[in-house]
Amino acid sequence: MARTTTQILSANDRSLEATRQVAIVVAASLFVALCAHVTLFLPLSWTPVPLTLGNFGVLLVGLMLGSRRGFAALALYLAEGAIGLPVFAPSPTGLVGFAQILGPTGGYLIAYPFVAALAGWIMERGAKSFARAATAGVLAEILLFAGGIGWLAVLTHSFAQAVRFGLYWFVFAEVIKIMSAAAIARSWQRIDKALP
């Protein structure tokens, strides 16, 4: 039986949409990689955890793409880093690739897909307001730091040392990242609604 023109166009539309979604996920993983290479303020020589825009990128991807695409983008980001592509923030310890995932920043890196998914999931449920985006960012950051500090505690055998390495020096910058990501995501949603 011959396929109708509508069926052919519908199949082409689905194929174009799938290609578009894949391109968005790949672009988002590359955006996070760029953010990870932007170091903020001064290098923190007393901690193995660098201060970068990486967490900001993760939050923004989750808030803007939603839970599924956000998770996919950050899972792809981890895969890119694991095979040795230079997507992770340069490690003060000199680790690269999969070794970096097992290193001091590994807990943060492994948490990234879940952080983006949580931020996106919260944003998908209810009015897309700045308050919802900021709340999503705060809860996602709590998950991120739980993963990062938990892994640092395993490596250092000291929860107090893990908190010194992975939390105190970052709180102020993380508040700014959360507010910035929430504001950008909210502004983008307004622009997106206004577009035809």
N, CA, C and O atoms as a DFTB+ gen file, in Angstrom:
784 C
 N C O
     1  1       0.837      -1.171       0.000
     2  2       0.000       0.000       0.000
     3  2       0.891       1.246       0.000
     4  3       1.834       1.330       0.787
     5  1       0.607       2.187      -0.853
     6  2       1.421       3.392      -0.984
     7  2       1.170       4.340       0.190
     8  3       0.047       4.467       0.679
     9  1       2.225       4.990       0.622
    10  2       2.089       5.961       1.703
    11  2       1.554       7.268       1.149
    12  3       1.908       7.669       0.040
    13  1       0.714       7.924       1.904
    14  2       0.148       9.195       1.456
    15  2       1.160      10.299       1.676
    16  3       2.119      10.145       2.433
    17  1       0.929      11.421       0.999
    18  2       1.801      12.581       1.146
    19  2       1.828      13.050       2.599
    20  3       2.878      13.445       3.106
    21  1       0.686      13.008       3.261
    22  2       0.612      13.432       4.664
    23  2       1.484      12.551       5.543
    24  3       2.166      13.054       6.436
    25  1       1.474      11.239       5.305
    26  2       2.303      10.330       6.097
    27  2       3.789      10.602       5.872
    28  3       4.579      10.568       6.816
    29  1       4.167      10.872       4.626
    30  2       5.570      11.152       4.303
    31  2       6.010      12.454       4.971
    32  3       7.080      12.515       5.577
    33  1       5.165      13.513       4.855
    34  2       5.500      14.787       5.483
    35  2       5.569      14.654       6.999
    36  3       6.433      15.243       7.648
    37  1       4.650      13.874       7.549
    38  2       4.638      13.677       8.994
    39  2       5.921      12.974       9.451
    40  3       6.505      13.352      10.466
    41  1       6.352      11.969       8.720
    42  2       7.591      11.260       9.046
    43  2       8.795      12.198       8.930
    44  3       9.702      12.162       9.761
    45  1       8.793      13.043       7.883
    46  2       9.884      14.012       7.719
    47  2       9.896      15.028       8.851
    48  3      10.961      15.398       9.347
    49  1       8.701      15.484       9.265
    50  2       8.609      16.427      10.367
    51  2       9.163      15.816      11.651
    52  3       9.903      16.469      12.387
    53  1       8.802      14.561      11.917
    54  2       9.303      13.884      13.120
    55  2      10.816      13.736      13.066
    56  3      11.497      13.912      14.076
    57  1      11.328      13.422      11.920
    58  2      12.767      13.254      11.751
    59  2      13.509      14.583      11.928
    60  3      14.571      14.629      12.549
    61  1      12.941      15.662      11.378
    62  2      13.544      16.984      11.566
    63  2      13.493      17.411      13.028
    64  3      14.452      17.992      13.536
    65  1      12.386      17.130      13.707
    66  2      12.252      17.488      15.119
    67  2      13.240      16.689      15.968
    68  3      13.845      17.232      16.893
    69  1      13.406      15.408      15.660
    70  2      14.370      14.594      16.403
    71  2      15.783      15.137      16.209
    72  3      16.553      15.214      17.167
    73  1      16.128      15.512      14.986
    74  2      17.439      16.087      14.692
    75  2      17.633      17.396      15.448
    76  3      18.709      17.663      15.982
    77  1      16.584      18.206      15.488
    78  2      16.626      19.481      16.212
    79  2      16.870      19.248      17.708
    80  3      17.673      19.947      18.326
    81  1      16.186      18.278      18.276
    82  2      16.346      17.997      19.709
    83  2      17.755      17.487      20.019
    84  3      18.342      17.866      21.033
    85  1      18.291      16.641      19.165
    86  2      19.668      16.148      19.349
    87  2      20.652      17.311      19.278
    88  3      21.584      17.391      20.077
    89  1      20.441      18.216      18.316
    90  2      21.331      19.373      18.174
    91  2      21.271      20.259      19.423
    92  3      22.299      20.781      19.857
    93  1      20.089      20.432      20.000
    94  2      19.937      21.236      21.213
    95  2      20.704      20.596      22.370
    96  3      21.392      21.289      23.119
    97  1      20.586      19.283      22.514
    98  2      21.277      18.571      23.597
    99  2      22.789      18.669      23.428
   100  3      23.503      18.912      24.401
   101  1      23.281      18.486      22.219
   102  2      24.730      18.586      21.963
   103  2      25.215      20.008      22.244
   104  3      26.248      20.203      22.884
   105  1      24.460      21.004      21.759
   106  2      24.844      22.397      21.992
   107  2      24.865      22.717      23.484
   108  3      25.747      23.437      23.953
   109  1      23.903      22.189      24.224
   110  2      23.857      22.428      25.671
   111  2      25.075      21.811      26.367
   112  3      25.634      22.414      27.282
   113  1      25.485      20.615      25.939
   114  2      26.668      19.990      26.557
   115  2      27.916      20.819      26.263
   116  3      28.799      20.929      27.113
   117  1      27.995      21.399      25.075
   118  2      29.143      22.241      24.724
   119  2      29.104      23.573      25.475
   120  3      30.148      24.123      25.826
   121  1      27.895      24.090      25.720
   122  2      27.752      25.310      26.514
   123  2      28.300      25.094      27.934
   124  3      29.021      25.942      28.459
   125  1      27.958      23.971      28.540
   126  2      28.467      23.663      29.881
   127  2      29.987      23.528      29.835
   128  3      30.673      23.978      30.753
   129  1      30.522      22.914      28.779
   130  2      31.979      22.783      28.650
   131  2      32.643      24.159      28.592
   132  3      33.683      24.368      29.217
   133  1      32.056      25.094      27.852
   134  2      32.608      26.454      27.800
   135  2      32.550      27.109      29.178
   136  3      33.514      27.738      29.616
   137  1      31.416      26.958      29.856
   138  2      31.273      27.531      31.202
   139  2      32.302      26.946      32.166
   140  3      32.830      27.660      33.019
   141  1      32.586      25.661      32.036
   142  2      33.532      24.996      32.936
   143  2      34.943      25.556      32.789
   144  3      35.758      25.438      33.704
   145  1      35.232      26.158      31.651
   146  2      36.574      26.693      31.416
   147  2      36.695      28.169      31.793
   148  3      37.762      28.768      31.654
   149  1      35.595      28.748      32.271
   150  2      35.650      30.141      32.730
   151  2      35.869      30.119      34.236
   152  3      34.961      29.791      35.000
   153  1      37.066      30.465      34.652
   154  2      37.423      30.473      36.071
   155  2      37.057      31.824      36.664
   156  3      37.354      32.871      36.090
   157  1      36.408      31.786      37.820
   158  2      35.969      33.013      38.469
   159  2      36.985      33.477      39.505
   160  3      37.588      32.673      40.215
   161  1      37.156      34.779      39.571
   162  2      37.975      35.421      40.584
   163  2      39.397      34.861      40.580
   164  3      40.076      34.870      39.553
   165  1      39.830      34.383      41.721
   166  2      41.202      33.894      41.873
   167  2      41.228      32.377      41.923
   168  3      40.274      31.759      42.397
   169  1      42.298      31.769      41.444
   170  2      42.425      30.331      41.639
   171  2      42.512      30.022      43.132
   172  3      43.219      30.704      43.874
   173  1      41.801      29.005      43.560
   174  2      41.794      28.621      44.975
   175  2      42.830      27.522      45.178
   176  3      42.526      26.338      45.033
   177  1      44.044      27.916      45.512
   178  2      45.145      26.947      45.602
   179  2      45.010      25.997      46.797
   180  3      45.653      24.947      46.817
   181  1      44.202      26.338      47.775
   182  2      44.065      25.512      48.981
   183  2      42.983      24.451      48.869
   184  3      42.763      23.696      49.816
   185  1      42.303      24.378      47.729
   186  2      41.279      23.363      47.527
   187  2      41.430      22.740      46.148
   188  3      41.810      23.436      45.206
   189  1      41.149      21.463      46.000
   190  2      41.235      20.822      44.683
   191  2      40.006      21.083      43.809
   192  3      39.916      20.567      42.695
   193  1      39.063      21.881      44.310
   194  2      37.825      22.170      43.568
   195  2      37.938      23.572      42.978
   196  3      38.052      24.542      43.728
   197  1      37.908      23.702      41.645
   198  2      38.037      25.030      41.042
   199  2      36.714      25.810      41.099
   200  3      35.636      25.218      41.152
   201  1      36.812      27.114      41.088
   202  2      35.648      27.990      41.057
   203  2      35.435      28.424      39.612
   204  3      36.152      29.284      39.099
   205  1      34.445      27.823      38.962
   206  2      34.184      28.097      37.550
   207  2      32.706      28.421      37.354
   208  3      31.923      28.419      38.304
   209  1      32.342      28.698      36.112
   210  2      30.931      28.916      35.748
   211  2      30.226      27.608      35.396
   212  3      29.080      27.633      34.946
   213  1      30.886      26.469      35.590
   214  2      30.296      25.180      35.220
   215  2      28.946      24.933      35.865
   216  3      28.007      24.510      35.190
   217  1      28.832      25.192      37.170
   218  2      27.558      24.961      37.859
   219  2      26.459      25.867      37.312
   220  3      25.304      25.455      37.204
   221  1      26.821      27.096      36.968
   222  2      25.869      28.018      36.351
   223  2      25.336      27.422      35.045
   224  3      24.131      27.443      34.790
   225  1      26.239      26.895      34.227
   226  2      25.832      26.280      32.968
   227  2      24.885      25.114      33.178
   228  3      23.907      24.964      32.447
   229  1      25.173      24.288      34.174
   230  2      24.324      23.131      34.473
   231  2      22.925      23.590      34.878
   232  3      21.927      23.057      34.393
   233  1      22.857      24.584      35.772
   234  2      21.560      25.107      36.208
   235  2      20.782      25.697      35.041
   236  3      19.592      25.427      34.880
   237  1      21.453      26.499      34.233
   238  2      20.769      27.154      33.119
   239  2      20.247      26.133      32.117
   240  3      19.130      26.270      31.619
   241  1      21.030      25.128      31.822
   242  2      20.587      24.066      30.907
   243  2      19.355      23.358      31.474
   244  3      18.380      23.137      30.756
   245  1      19.397      23.008      32.747
   246  2      18.251      22.346      33.353
   247  2      17.006      23.214      33.342
   248  3      15.921      22.745      32.998
   249  1      17.155      24.484      33.720
   250  2      16.013      25.391      33.776
   251  2      15.415      25.649      32.397
   252  3      14.198      25.767      32.258
   253  1      16.262      25.737      31.388
   254  2      15.768      26.086      30.057
   255  2      15.325      24.884      29.229
   256  3      14.387      24.990      28.439
   257  1      15.985      23.754      29.402
   258  2      15.654      22.597      28.569
   259  2      14.692      21.624      29.231
   260  3      14.090      20.797      28.546
   261  1      14.535      21.702      30.528
   262  2      13.658      20.768      31.217
   263  2      14.414      19.534      31.685
   264  3      15.613      19.384      31.450
   265  1      13.685      18.666      32.346
   266  2      14.322      17.528      33.022
   267  2      14.956      16.527      32.062
   268  3      16.101      16.122      32.266
   269  1      14.238      16.126      31.028
   270  2      14.776      15.065      30.147
   271  2      15.936      15.542      29.289
   272  3      16.991      14.908      29.242
   273  1      15.732      16.665      28.611
   274  2      16.816      17.157      27.761
   275  2      17.997      17.646      28.601
   276  3      19.150      17.499      28.196
   277  1      17.713      18.229      29.775
   278  2      18.792      18.649      30.661
   279  2      19.625      17.467      31.117
   280  3      20.855      17.521      31.101
   281  1      18.946      16.387      31.528
   282  2      19.665      15.174      31.929
   283  2      20.489      14.638      30.765
   284  3      21.654      14.280      30.943
   285  1      19.893      14.581      29.576
   286  2      20.596      14.046      28.402
   287  2      21.831      14.879      28.069
   288  3      22.887      14.330      27.757
   289  1      21.699      16.209      28.136
   290  2      22.832      17.085      27.809
   291  2      23.990      16.878      28.773
   292  3      25.148      16.854      28.355
   293  1      23.689      16.728      30.057
   294  2      24.766      16.566      31.038
   295  2      25.311      15.150      31.064
   296  3      26.479      14.951      31.396
   297  1      24.497      14.164      30.723
   298  2      25.018      12.802      30.572
   299  2      25.987      12.768      29.386
   300  3      27.034      12.125      29.453
   301  1      25.632      13.459      28.308
   302  2      26.529      13.558      27.154
   303  2      27.816      14.283      27.548
   304  3      28.904      13.874      27.141
   305  1      27.705      15.334      28.321
   306  2      28.866      16.075      28.806
   307  2      29.822      15.151      29.577
   308  3      31.034      15.185      29.365
   309  1      29.262      14.330      30.470
   310  2      30.097      13.380      31.215
   311  2      30.769      12.380      30.284
   312  3      31.946      12.064      30.452
   313  1      30.022      11.882      29.302
   314  2      30.595      10.925      28.346
   315  2      31.729      11.581      27.558
   316  3      32.770      10.965      27.331
   317  1      31.521      12.839      27.140
   318  2      32.569      13.554      26.409
   319  2      33.835      13.672      27.261
   320  3      34.943      13.440      26.778
   321  1      33.657      14.031      28.524
   322  2      34.803      14.159      29.419
   323  2      35.466      12.834      29.727
   324  3      36.691      12.746      29.813
   325  1      34.653      11.805      29.893
   326  2      35.192      10.485      30.236
   327  2      36.098       9.939      29.146
   328  3      37.064       9.235      29.442
   329  1      35.800      10.254      27.882
   330  2      36.644       9.752      26.791
   331  2      37.847      10.657      26.520
   332  3      38.637      10.399      25.612
   333  1      37.976      11.715      27.317
   334  2      39.174      12.544      27.215
   335  2      39.010      13.856      26.491
   336  3      39.987      14.590      26.339
   337  1      37.795      14.190      26.029
   338  2      37.617      15.505      25.414
   339  2      37.792      16.570      26.501
   340  3      37.411      16.342      27.649
   341  1      38.353      17.714      26.161
   342  2      38.662      18.722      27.188
   343  2      37.444      19.562      27.579
   344  3      37.442      20.779      27.394
   345  1      36.413      18.914      28.117
   346  2      35.186      19.621      28.481
   347  2      35.126      19.976      29.963
   348  3      34.439      20.925      30.341
   349  1      35.830      19.231      30.801
   350  2      35.824      19.519      32.234
   351  2      36.747      20.696      32.530
   352  3      37.659      20.997      31.759
   353  1      36.496      21.358      33.663
   354  2      37.405      22.414      34.110
   355  2      38.790      21.794      34.318
   356  3      38.891      20.681      34.834
   357  1      39.835      22.485      33.931
   358  2      41.178      21.935      34.155
   359  2      41.379      21.595      35.631
   360  3      41.097      22.408      36.511
   361  1      41.861      20.404      35.882
   362  2      42.030      19.925      37.245
   363  2      43.333      20.438      37.839
   364  3      44.389      20.328      37.217
   365  1      43.260      21.008      39.060
   366  2      44.511      21.427      39.717
   367  2      45.436      20.247      39.998
   368  3      46.641      20.423      40.182
   369  1      44.862      19.038      40.031
   370  2      45.665      17.849      40.310
   371  2      46.225      17.222      39.035
   372  3      46.973      16.246      39.105
   373  1      45.873      17.771      37.874
   374  2      46.391      17.270      36.609
   375  2      45.648      16.075      36.036
   376  3      46.072      15.516      35.024
   377  1      44.560      15.677      36.655
   378  2      43.787      14.539      36.147
   379  2      43.014      14.933      34.892
   380  3      42.600      16.083      34.744
   381  1      42.823      13.970      33.988
   382  2      42.027      14.204      32.778
   383  2      41.139      12.991      32.519
   384  3      41.391      11.902      33.036
   385  1      40.109      13.189      31.720
   386  2      39.248      12.091      31.298
   387  2      38.544      11.406      32.451
   388  3      38.105      12.055      33.400
   389  1      38.439      10.081      32.362
   390  2      37.727       9.304      33.367
   391  2      38.371       9.441      34.745
   392  3      37.686       9.383      35.766
   393  1      39.698       9.622      34.767
   394  2      40.392       9.802      36.050
   395  2      39.893      11.045      36.771
   396  3      39.864      11.082      38.001
   397  1      39.501      12.061      36.014
   398  2      38.984      13.278      36.632
   399  2      37.626      13.017      37.292
   400  3      37.303      13.625      38.312
   401  1      36.835      12.115      36.711
   402  2      35.548      11.756      37.309
   403  2      35.768      11.031      38.640
   404  3      34.937      11.119      39.544
   405  1      36.877      10.325      38.754
   406  2      37.191       9.637      40.006
   407  2      37.977      10.520      40.977
   408  3      38.226      10.126      42.117
   409  1      38.364      11.707      40.526
   410  2      39.163      12.607      41.347
   411  2      38.322      13.469      42.282
   412  3      37.142      13.187      42.491
   413  1      38.919      14.515      42.845
   414  2      38.247      15.338      43.856
   415  2      36.953      15.997      43.392
   416  3      36.057      16.222      44.206
   417  1      36.837      16.307      42.116
   418  2      35.604      16.950      41.620
   419  2      34.593      15.944      41.086
   420  3      33.546      16.331      40.567
   421  1      34.898      14.656      41.209
   422  2      34.030      13.618      40.648
   423  2      32.609      13.623      41.170
   424  3      31.677      13.367      40.407
   425  1      32.415      13.909      42.450
   426  2      31.066      13.933      43.014
   427  2      30.209      15.008      42.391
   428  3      29.018      14.807      42.156
   429  1      30.815      16.151      42.122
   430  2      30.090      17.238      41.453
   431  2      29.750      16.836      40.016
   432  3      28.623      17.020      39.554
   433  1      30.742      16.288      39.326
   434  2      30.540      15.914      37.923
   435  2      29.449      14.853      37.774
   436  3      28.571      14.982      36.921
   437  1      29.499      13.818      38.593
   438  2      28.498      12.749      38.514
   439  2      27.107      13.293      38.831
   440  3      26.114      12.806      38.289
   441  1      27.028      14.288      39.695
   442  2      25.726      14.859      40.067
   443  2      25.137      15.735      38.959
   444  3      23.927      15.958      38.940
   445  1      25.953      16.230      38.046
   446  2      25.477      17.183      37.037
   447  2      24.189      16.757      36.316
   448  3      23.252      17.555      36.269
   449  1      24.091      15.554      35.758
   450  2      22.840      15.212      35.058
   451  2      21.626      15.256      35.986
   452  3      20.541      15.663      35.569
   453  1      21.800      14.847      37.219
   454  2      20.696      14.826      38.178
   455  2      20.331      16.239      38.625
   456  3      19.163      16.535      38.877
   457  1      21.328      17.101      38.721
   458  2      21.109      18.499      39.071
   459  2      20.286      19.182      37.979
   460  3      19.306      19.867      38.268
   461  1      20.692      18.990      36.725
   462  2      19.946      19.582      35.611
   463  2      18.529      19.016      35.551
   464  3      17.572      19.753      35.315
   465  1      18.398      17.717      35.762
   466  2      17.074      17.087      35.722
   467  2      16.179      17.625      36.835
   468  3      15.000      17.889      36.602
   469  1      16.721      17.789      38.033
   470  2      15.921      18.307      39.145
   471  2      15.487      19.745      38.890
   472  3      14.323      20.089      39.095
   473  1      16.410      20.581      38.448
   474  2      16.058      21.980      38.147
   475  2      14.986      22.030      37.069
   476  3      14.023      22.787      37.186
   477  1      15.146      21.232      36.023
   478  2      14.156      21.204      34.956
   479  2      12.814      20.665      35.406
   480  3      11.767      21.180      35.015
   481  1      12.844      19.626      36.230
   482  2      11.601      19.013      36.711
   483  2      10.791      20.009      37.540
   484  3       9.574      20.107      37.383
   485  1      11.463      20.740      38.415
   486  2      10.765      21.742      39.229
   487  2      10.216      22.857      38.340
   488  3       9.100      23.331      38.549
   489  1      10.993      23.266      37.363
   490  2      10.569      24.353      36.470
   491  2       9.377      23.932      35.607
   492  3       8.549      24.766      35.241
   493  1       9.292      22.655      35.286
   494  2       8.188      22.159      34.440
   495  2       6.863      22.096      35.190
   496  3       5.813      21.958      34.563
   497  1       6.887      22.192      36.515
   498  2       5.684      21.998      37.317
   499  2       5.199      23.313      37.890
   500  3       5.596      23.704      38.987
   501  1       4.350      23.988      37.157
   502  2       3.760      25.228      37.669
   503  2       4.169      26.440      36.855
   504  3       4.795      26.339      35.800
   505  1       3.786      27.592      37.392
   506  2       4.062      28.860      36.714
   507  2       5.564      29.067      36.570
   508  3       6.327      28.835      37.509
   509  1       5.972      29.495      35.410
   510  2       7.395      29.687      35.125
   511  2       7.829      31.072      35.620
   512  3       8.057      31.982      34.823
   513  1       7.936      31.214      36.909
   514  2       8.285      32.494      37.518
   515  2       9.755      32.508      37.948
   516  3      10.424      31.475      37.987
   517  1      10.232      33.718      38.271
   518  2      11.591      33.843      38.782
   519  2      11.721      33.074      40.099
   520  3      12.725      32.405      40.340
   521  1      10.688      33.179      40.953
   522  2      10.729      32.499      42.253
   523  2      10.833      30.989      42.077
   524  3      11.578      30.334      42.807
   525  1      10.097      30.427      41.121
   526  2      10.172      28.982      40.868
   527  2      11.557      28.614      40.345
   528  3      12.132      27.607      40.756
   529  1      12.091      29.432      39.438
   530  2      13.417      29.153      38.878
   531  2      14.487      29.244      39.960
   532  3      15.399      28.419      40.003
   533  1      14.379      30.252      40.840
   534  2      15.362      30.392      41.920
   535  2      15.247      29.231      42.908
   536  3      16.261      28.712      43.374
   537  1      14.017      28.821      43.228
   538  2      13.818      27.676      44.120
   539  2      14.410      26.415      43.500
   540  3      15.077      25.632      44.176
   541  1      14.156      26.227      42.198
   542  2      14.716      25.070      41.491
   543  2      16.239      25.106      41.553
   544  3      16.880      24.075      41.755
   545  1      16.819      26.299      41.379
   546  2      18.267      26.439      41.434
   547  2      18.838      26.107      42.807
   548  3      19.866      25.439      42.916
   549  1      18.161      26.580      43.859
   550  2      18.636      26.310      45.223
   551  2      18.584      24.811      45.521
   552  3      19.548      24.243      46.035
   553  1      17.464      24.176      45.198
   554  2      17.337      22.738      45.482
   555  2      18.321      21.915      44.647
   556  3      18.890      20.935      45.129
   557  1      18.512      22.322      43.400
   558  2      19.470      21.622      42.540
   559  2      20.895      21.786      43.070
   560  3      21.685      20.843      43.025
   561  1      21.227      22.982      43.575
   562  2      22.560      23.209      44.142
   563  2      22.775      22.378      45.409
   564  3      23.878      21.887      45.646
   565  1      21.731      22.219      46.218
   566  2      21.850      21.366      47.407
   567  2      22.206      19.946      46.979
   568  3      23.066      19.307      47.584
   569  1      21.539      19.454      45.928
   570  2      21.862      18.122      45.395
   571  2      23.300      18.081      44.885
   572  3      24.025      17.117      45.134
   573  1      23.705      19.121      44.177
   574  2      25.064      19.184      43.632
   575  2      26.115      19.129      44.748
   576  3      27.076      18.365      44.663
   577  1      25.928      19.932      45.777
   578  2      26.916      19.963      46.852
   579  2      26.854      18.723      47.722
   580  3      27.866      18.328      48.300
   581  1      25.690      18.099      47.828
   582  2      25.619      16.821      48.550
   583  2      26.483      15.781      47.840
   584  3      27.226      15.041      48.484
   585  1      26.383      15.728      46.508
   586  2      27.208      14.791      45.736
   587  2      28.684      15.134      45.817
   588  3      29.520      14.255      46.027
   589  1      29.005      16.412      45.651
   590  2      30.408      16.831      45.663
   591  2      31.073      16.646      47.008
   592  3      32.175      16.103      47.092
   593  1      30.412      17.093      48.059
   594  2      30.991      16.979      49.400
   595  2      31.021      15.516      49.851
   596  3      31.964      15.079      50.511
   597  1      29.975      14.766      49.485
   598  2      29.971      13.338      49.830
   599  2      31.174      12.616      49.243
   600  3      31.819      11.819      49.926
   601  1      31.478      12.892      47.981
   602  2      32.629      12.241      47.337
   603  2      33.946      12.732      47.941
   604  3      34.868      11.944      48.153
   605  1      34.028      14.038      48.217
   606  2      35.243      14.560      48.861
   607  2      35.447      13.923      50.239
   608  3      36.582      13.658      50.636
   609  1      34.362      13.677      50.963
   610  2      34.471      13.036      52.277
   611  2      35.009      11.613      52.143
   612  3      35.779      11.156      52.987
   613  1      34.606      10.921      51.091
   614  2      35.133       9.571      50.851
   615  2      36.633       9.640      50.572
   616  3      37.403       8.834      51.095
   617  1      37.047      10.604      49.749
   618  2      38.464      10.713      49.380
   619  2      39.340      11.200      50.534
   620  3      40.468      10.734      50.695
   621  1      38.828      12.133      51.335
   622  2      39.635      12.715      52.414
   623  2      39.461      11.990      53.746
   624  3      40.230      12.211      54.682
   625  1      38.453      11.127      53.833
   626  2      38.119      10.430      55.083
   627  2      37.737      11.401      56.192
   628  3      37.878      11.096      57.376
   629  1      37.252      12.579      55.792
   630  2      36.878      13.585      56.785
   631  2      35.778      14.468      56.214
   632  3      35.978      15.158      55.214
   633  1      34.612      14.441      56.857
   634  2      33.514      15.294      56.405
   635  2      33.877      16.766      56.589
   636  3      33.573      17.592      55.729
   637  1      34.523      17.097      57.705
   638  2      34.914      18.488      57.966
   639  2      35.880      18.997      56.893
   640  3      35.758      20.132      56.432
   641  1      36.828      18.165      56.501
   642  2      37.775      18.556      55.453
   643  2      37.060      18.710      54.116
   644  3      37.360      19.623      53.347
   645  1      36.114      17.815      53.842
   646  2      35.345      17.885      52.596
   647  2      34.564      19.187      52.520
   648  3      34.506      19.814      51.462
   649  1      33.969      19.594      53.618
   650  2      33.216      20.851      53.653
   651  2      34.164      22.034      53.465
   652  3      33.825      22.989      52.767
   653  1      35.347      21.982      54.079
   654  2      36.331      23.052      53.888
   655  2      36.777      23.148      52.429
   656  3      36.904      24.243      51.883
   657  1      37.011      21.998      51.808
   658  2      37.443      21.986      50.405
   659  2      36.317      22.362      49.447
   660  3      36.541      23.077      48.470
   661  1      35.106      21.878      49.728
   662  2      34.072      21.934      48.697
   663  2      32.850      22.774      48.934
   664  3      31.929      22.749      48.118
   665  1      32.799      23.536      50.044
   666  2      31.584      24.326      50.284
   667  2      31.875      25.776      50.653
   668  3      31.418      26.682      49.956
   669  1      32.610      26.018      51.711
   670  2      32.751      27.366      52.272
   671  2      33.127      28.425      51.241
   672  3      32.562      29.519      51.227
   673  1      34.075      28.096      50.388
   674  2      34.613      29.088      49.449
   675  2      33.685      29.356      48.279
   676  3      33.947      30.256      47.481
   677  1      32.611      28.597      48.161
   678  2      31.775      28.670      46.974
   679  2      30.385      29.258      47.206
   680  3      29.689      29.578      46.242
   681  1      29.974      29.403      48.446
   682  2      28.587      29.781      48.751
   683  2      28.195      31.101      48.095
   684  3      27.163      31.175      47.428
   685  1      28.995      32.129      48.273
   686  2      28.656      33.445      47.719
   687  2      28.517      33.384      46.201
   688  3      27.543      33.884      45.639
   689  1      29.486      32.774      45.549
   690  2      29.445      32.671      44.090
   691  2      28.246      31.842      43.624
   692  3      27.648      32.147      42.592
   693  1      27.893      30.799      44.376
   694  2      26.752      29.960      43.974
   695  2      25.437      30.715      44.063
   696  3      24.547      30.509      43.238
   697  1      25.305      31.585      45.055
   698  2      24.085      32.405      45.155
   699  2      23.956      33.279      43.913
   700  3      22.872      33.396      43.341
   701  1      25.056      33.888      43.500
   702  2      25.037      34.726      42.295
   703  2      24.699      33.883      41.064
   704  3      23.923      34.320      40.214
   705  1      25.270      32.687      40.960
   706  2      24.988      31.804      39.813
   707  2      23.518      31.408      39.778
   708  3      22.902      31.405      38.712
   709  1      22.953      31.075      40.931
   710  2      21.537      30.682      40.991
   711  2      20.651      31.832      40.540
   712  3      19.761      31.640      39.712
   713  1      20.883      33.023      41.074
   714  2      20.059      34.179      40.727
   715  2      20.205      34.530      39.248
   716  3      19.224      34.867      38.585
   717  1      21.414      34.450      38.741
   718  2      21.657      34.766      37.326
   719  2      20.976      33.753      36.415
   720  3      20.327      34.132      35.441
   721  1      21.119      32.474      36.724
   722  2      20.485      31.433      35.906
   723  2      18.965      31.571      35.942
   724  3      18.305      31.422      34.914
   725  1      18.408      31.854      37.116
   726  2      16.959      32.018      37.241
   727  2      16.477      33.217      36.429
   728  3      15.458      33.137      35.744
   729  1      17.210      34.328      36.506
   730  2      16.823      35.534      35.761
   731  2      16.903      35.301      34.254
   732  3      16.006      35.707      33.516
   733  1      17.964      34.655      33.799
   734  2      18.110      34.389      32.358
   735  2      17.034      33.434      31.871
   736  3      16.433      33.657      30.820
   737  1      16.787      32.368      32.629
   738  2      15.757      31.398      32.223
   739  2      14.389      32.063      32.158
   740  3      13.629      31.826      31.219
   741  1      14.071      32.889      33.141
   742  2      12.776      33.577      33.160
   743  2      12.675      34.561      32.006
   744  3      11.635      34.631      31.351
   745  1      13.727      35.319      31.744
   746  2      13.722      36.272      30.628
   747  2      13.567      35.552      29.302
   748  3      12.828      36.005      28.428
   749  1      14.262      34.429      29.149
   750  2      14.164      33.671      27.906
   751  2      12.742      33.161      27.689
   752  3      12.257      33.162      26.557
   753  1      12.075      32.730      28.738
   754  2      10.708      32.236      28.596
   755  2       9.764      33.353      28.162
   756  3       8.836      33.112      27.390
   757  1       9.990      34.563      28.647
   758  2       9.175      35.699      28.198
   759  2       9.409      35.976      26.720
   760  3       8.461      36.202      25.968
   761  1      10.669      35.959      26.307
   762  2      11.007      36.192      24.903
   763  2      10.413      35.102      24.031
   764  3       9.838      35.379      22.979
   765  1      10.553      33.863      24.474
   766  2      10.052      32.709      23.723
   767  2       8.527      32.786      23.536
   768  3       8.012      32.445      22.471
   769  1       7.819      33.230      24.563
   770  2       6.354      33.390      24.454
   771  2       5.984      34.464      23.455
   772  3       4.989      34.344      22.741
   773  1       6.782      35.510      23.406
   774  2       6.482      36.649      22.527
   775  2       6.760      36.348      21.056
   776  3       6.187      36.979      20.168
   777  1       7.635      35.390      20.806
   778  2       7.970      35.051      19.418
   779  2       6.816      34.289      18.766
   780  3       6.114      33.525      19.428
   781  1       6.624      34.505      17.455
   782  2       5.534      33.780      16.770
   783  2       5.815      32.312      16.633
   784  3       4.997      31.576      16.082
